[in-house]
Amino acid sequence: MQNEIVILKVSKFKTVALVGVTYRKADGTTGVSHGKTEAEAIANISVTVPAKALDFAPMPKRSSSGTYFRNNNGTMVEV
């Protein structure tokens, strides 16, 4: 079968309600899926998560001393 997935390892974390499932697809690629339960983690294997757009692109120079960028808190920082 082309869509065959083999479960390699199931990791259950004691401190957090999180289960990680390591799997290998038929084409040889491996990956990790997470969920609150083992069934949810296995169901999340086929779900693709869109990549987030990062807001760390340098902004145009506003002074002769350096460039500004937006940090994790959303404030402008000069480099």
C-alpha positions as CSV (number, residue, x, y, z in Angstrom):
1,M,0.0,0.0,0.0
2,Q,1.2,3.5,-0.8
3,N,-0.4,5.2,2.3
4,E,1.1,2.8,4.8
5,I,2.3,4.4,8.1
6,V,4.3,2.4,10.7
7,I,4.2,3.6,14.3
8,L,7.7,3.5,15.7
9,K,7.3,4.9,19.2
10,V,4.7,6.4,21.5
11,S,5.9,8.8,24.1
12,K,3.7,9.8,27.0
13,F,4.7,12.8,29.1
14,K,4.0,12.6,32.9
15,T,4.1,16.3,33.6
16,V,1.9,17.4,30.7
17,A,-1.2,16.0,29.1
18,L,0.7,15.3,25.8
19,V,1.4,12.2,23.8
20,G,4.0,12.1,21.0
21,V,3.9,9.5,18.2
22,T,6.9,8.9,16.1
23,Y,6.0,7.3,12.7
24,R,7.5,6.4,9.3
25,K,5.6,6.7,6.0
26,A,5.9,4.2,3.2
27,D,8.3,6.5,1.3
28,G,10.8,6.4,4.1
29,T,10.2,9.8,5.7
30,T,9.8,9.9,9.5
31,G,7.9,12.4,11.6
32,V,6.5,13.2,15.0
33,S,2.8,14.0,15.8
34,H,1.4,15.2,19.1
35,G,-2.0,15.2,20.8
36,K,-3.7,15.0,24.1
37,T,-4.4,11.3,23.7
38,E,-2.8,8.6,21.6
39,A,-5.8,8.4,19.3
40,E,-5.6,12.2,18.7
41,A,-1.9,12.0,18.0
42,I,-2.4,9.3,15.4
43,A,-5.2,11.3,13.8
44,N,-2.9,14.3,13.6
45,I,-0.4,12.5,11.4
46,S,-2.3,13.4,8.3
47,V,-3.0,17.0,9.4
48,T,-0.7,19.6,7.9
49,V,0.0,22.7,10.0
50,P,0.5,25.9,8.1
51,A,3.8,27.7,8.8
52,K,3.6,30.9,10.7
53,A,4.9,34.1,9.1
54,L,7.6,35.5,11.4
55,D,7.8,39.2,12.0
56,F,11.5,39.5,12.3
57,A,12.3,41.1,8.9
58,P,14.5,44.2,9.3
59,M,12.7,47.4,8.7
60,P,14.2,50.3,6.7
61,K,16.8,52.4,8.4
62,R,15.4,55.2,10.4
63,S,18.7,56.5,11.8
64,S,22.3,56.4,10.9
65,S,23.1,54.2,13.9
66,G,21.4,50.9,12.8
67,T,18.2,49.1,11.8
68,Y,15.0,48.5,13.7
69,F,13.2,45.2,14.1
70,R,10.2,44.0,16.1
71,N,11.0,41.6,18.9
72,N,8.8,38.9,20.6
73,N,7.0,41.5,22.7
74,G,6.1,43.6,19.7
75,T,8.3,46.5,20.6
76,M,10.8,48.1,18.2
77,V,14.5,47.4,18.9
78,E,17.4,49.2,17.3
79,V,20.4,47.1,16.3
